Amino acid sequence: MLGELGLISEEHKGHFSFRRGPKATLTDGMFAYALADFWENAAPGLTSLAFEKIAYAEGSPGRVFKLDEDSVAERLLSLEALTQRTFAWTDTAGLRQVHRMKDITDKFKKSLINKAYE
């Protein structure tokens, strides 16, 4: 089943590996939900998260969905409009991060799930 979803591939007989890179079936709403959930668990008191943490930290959307750096960055670029300015992406002087402009509430997370299935 994971092969049908394009998440793993058979390298050679009996040896499988995860496919890292863009995931066409992953909606922006689901990525944003995963980011909100990760943020609540990994750094609830912080108002910003570094790109590297979002891409590589244990439990992060980049790591969970096996996304490459370009795919994570592409998702983060559309985050501000999707989340109605709850999250804002910045890339200034080589410092890439996401800022949380509002609190993450259950209502907000439910709205992201709804967007994932629109």
Secondary structure, DSSP 8 states (H G I E B T S, - for coil): -TTTTTSEEEEETTEEEE--S--TTS-HHHHHHHHHHHHHHH-TT-SEEEHHHHHHSTT-HHHHTT--HHHHHHHHHTHHHHTTTSEEEEEETTEEEEEE-S---HHHHHHHHHHHT-
